[in-house]
Amino acid sequence: MPQCSHLKQIKVTQPDKHVCEDCVKTGDAWVHLRMCLTCGHVGCCDSSPNKHATRHFVQTDHPLIRSAEPGERWTWCYVDEVMPGELAV
């Protein structure tokens, strides 16, 4: 089973925003929120029209995100294309 090789890059584990700031700037709506585990950027998911979380990965190469939805703790690694598990916090 493939594993994530980027877990040591996690610096931020909790979102401090509950909006997609990029969508707010353009007046767009989003479906779900994802947070970068490297810098804390909160962006919208790939089901949203703008896919800001994935755009953030493409621009920065920050490999790991987590769901920023209440009650969800799953993570995703864009580089290794695996769900490394859930965050304890």
Short mmCIF file of the C-alpha atoms (twelve columns), coordinates in Angstrom:
data_MODEL
# 
_entry.id   MODEL 
# 
loop_
_atom_site.group_PDB 
_atom_site.id 
_atom_site.type_symbol 
_atom_site.label_atom_id 
_atom_site.label_alt_id 
_atom_site.label_comp_id 
_atom_site.label_asym_id 
_atom_site.label_seq_id 
_atom_site.Cartn_x 
_atom_site.Cartn_y 
_atom_site.Cartn_z 
_atom_site.pdbx_PDB_model_num 
ATOM 1  C CA . MET A 1  0.000   0.000  0.000  1 
ATOM 2  C CA . PRO A 2  1.412   3.448  -0.941 1 
ATOM 3  C CA . GLN A 3  2.362   5.720  1.933  1 
ATOM 4  C CA . CYS A 4  2.798   9.464  2.268  1 
ATOM 5  C CA . SER A 5  6.389   10.631 2.468  1 
ATOM 6  C CA . HIS A 6  5.501   14.203 3.493  1 
ATOM 7  C CA . LEU A 7  4.057   13.875 7.003  1 
ATOM 8  C CA . LYS A 8  7.079   15.597 8.569  1 
ATOM 9  C CA . GLN A 9  6.146   18.757 6.635  1 
ATOM 10 C CA . ILE A 10 2.979   19.311 8.701  1 
ATOM 11 C CA . LYS A 11 3.236   22.691 10.465 1 
ATOM 12 C CA . VAL A 12 -0.409  23.753 10.870 1 
ATOM 13 C CA . THR A 13 -3.169  21.386 11.977 1 
ATOM 14 C CA . GLN A 14 -6.203  23.580 12.749 1 
ATOM 15 C CA . PRO A 15 -7.891  26.085 10.432 1 
ATOM 16 C CA . ASP A 16 -8.217  29.629 11.709 1 
ATOM 17 C CA . LYS A 17 -10.634 30.572 8.921  1 
ATOM 18 C CA . HIS A 18 -13.858 28.961 7.821  1 
ATOM 19 C CA . VAL A 19 -14.176 30.621 4.429  1 
ATOM 20 C CA . CYS A 20 -12.356 30.313 1.134  1 
ATOM 21 C CA . GLU A 21 -10.611 33.687 1.137  1 
ATOM 22 C CA . ASP A 22 -9.973  33.476 -2.612 1 
ATOM 23 C CA . CYS A 23 -13.709 32.958 -3.302 1 
ATOM 24 C CA . VAL A 24 -14.620 35.774 -0.896 1 
ATOM 25 C CA . LYS A 25 -12.364 38.136 -2.887 1 
ATOM 26 C CA . THR A 26 -14.133 37.269 -6.158 1 
ATOM 27 C CA . GLY A 27 -17.642 36.932 -4.727 1 
ATOM 28 C CA . ASP A 28 -17.859 33.238 -5.615 1 
ATOM 29 C CA . ALA A 29 -19.359 30.376 -3.611 1 
ATOM 30 C CA . TRP A 30 -17.682 27.144 -2.533 1 
ATOM 31 C CA . VAL A 31 -18.813 23.623 -1.650 1 
ATOM 32 C CA . HIS A 32 -16.317 22.385 0.983  1 
ATOM 33 C CA . LEU A 33 -13.145 23.784 2.525  1 
ATOM 34 C CA . ARG A 34 -9.643  22.288 2.634  1 
ATOM 35 C CA . MET A 35 -6.656  23.540 4.620  1 
ATOM 36 C CA . CYS A 36 -2.987  23.343 3.659  1 
ATOM 37 C CA . LEU A 37 -1.054  21.582 6.405  1 
ATOM 38 C CA . THR A 38 2.126   23.477 5.516  1 
ATOM 39 C CA . CYS A 39 0.941   27.099 5.714  1 
ATOM 40 C CA . GLY A 40 -2.698  27.030 6.837  1 
ATOM 41 C CA . HIS A 41 -4.181  28.430 3.599  1 
ATOM 42 C CA . VAL A 42 -7.895  27.570 3.427  1 
ATOM 43 C CA . GLY A 43 -9.260  26.967 -0.054 1 
ATOM 44 C CA . CYS A 44 -12.288 25.417 -1.678 1 
ATOM 45 C CA . CYS A 45 -12.444 21.766 -2.742 1 
ATOM 46 C CA . ASP A 46 -12.387 20.310 -6.249 1 
ATOM 47 C CA . SER A 47 -16.202 20.115 -6.241 1 
ATOM 48 C CA . SER A 48 -16.198 23.922 -6.068 1 
ATOM 49 C CA . PRO A 49 -15.996 25.890 -9.331 1 
ATOM 50 C CA . ASN A 50 -12.600 27.475 -8.563 1 
ATOM 51 C CA . LYS A 51 -10.785 24.554 -6.879 1 
ATOM 52 C CA . HIS A 52 -8.635  26.941 -4.840 1 
ATOM 53 C CA . ALA A 53 -7.128  24.237 -2.595 1 
ATOM 54 C CA . THR A 54 -5.706  22.399 -5.615 1 
ATOM 55 C CA . ARG A 55 -4.610  25.696 -7.180 1 
ATOM 56 C CA . HIS A 56 -2.716  26.450 -3.974 1 
ATOM 57 C CA . PHE A 57 -0.898  23.107 -4.252 1 
ATOM 58 C CA . VAL A 58 -0.001  23.776 -7.904 1 
ATOM 59 C CA . GLN A 59 1.376   27.220 -7.033 1 
ATOM 60 C CA . THR A 60 3.267   26.268 -3.857 1 
ATOM 61 C CA . ASP A 61 3.992   22.517 -3.990 1 
ATOM 62 C CA . HIS A 62 2.666   22.211 -0.409 1 
ATOM 63 C CA . PRO A 63 1.745   18.513 -0.525 1 
ATOM 64 C CA . LEU A 64 -0.756  17.927 2.302  1 
ATOM 65 C CA . ILE A 65 -4.267  19.175 2.969  1 
ATOM 66 C CA . ARG A 66 -6.944  18.308 5.487  1 
ATOM 67 C CA . SER A 67 -10.662 18.820 5.467  1 
ATOM 68 C CA . ALA A 68 -11.604 22.088 7.137  1 
ATOM 69 C CA . GLU A 69 -15.190 20.911 7.553  1 
ATOM 70 C CA . PRO A 70 -16.529 20.555 11.119 1 
ATOM 71 C CA . GLY A 71 -16.070 17.021 12.459 1 
ATOM 72 C CA . GLU A 72 -13.795 15.886 9.603  1 
ATOM 73 C CA . ARG A 73 -10.102 15.111 10.226 1 
ATOM 74 C CA . TRP A 74 -9.023  13.289 7.057  1 
ATOM 75 C CA . THR A 75 -5.910  14.306 5.145  1 
ATOM 76 C CA . TRP A 76 -4.801  14.024 1.509  1 
ATOM 77 C CA . CYS A 77 -1.352  14.086 -0.068 1 
ATOM 78 C CA . TYR A 78 -1.400  15.541 -3.592 1 
ATOM 79 C CA . VAL A 79 2.092   14.257 -4.394 1 
ATOM 80 C CA . ASP A 80 1.717   10.647 -3.247 1 
ATOM 81 C CA . GLU A 81 -2.039  10.574 -4.054 1 
ATOM 82 C CA . VAL A 82 -2.948  8.867  -0.776 1 
ATOM 83 C CA . MET A 83 -5.012  9.593  2.306  1 
ATOM 84 C CA . PRO A 84 -2.382  9.263  5.050  1 
ATOM 85 C CA . GLY A 85 -5.027  9.102  7.768  1 
ATOM 86 C CA . GLU A 86 -6.799  11.374 10.210 1 
ATOM 87 C CA . LEU A 87 -5.261  14.052 12.377 1 
ATOM 88 C CA . ALA A 88 -5.519  13.438 16.088 1 
ATOM 89 C CA . VAL A 89 -6.388  17.085 16.766 1 
# 
